[in-house]
């Protein structure tokens, strides 16, 4: 069973760990505090999980 219909869209929002804000705040960034975000992503990791892994299923 597919999670999306053919031609469907997956929309999500996540903090960008490659952003200037993250570079400045480092380990003191407010979004590091659990349970705010269990997983953090940047463009490279999103491409890996969504394109390299999911689309090869």
Order of alpha helices (4+ residues) and beta strands (2+ residues): alpha-alpha
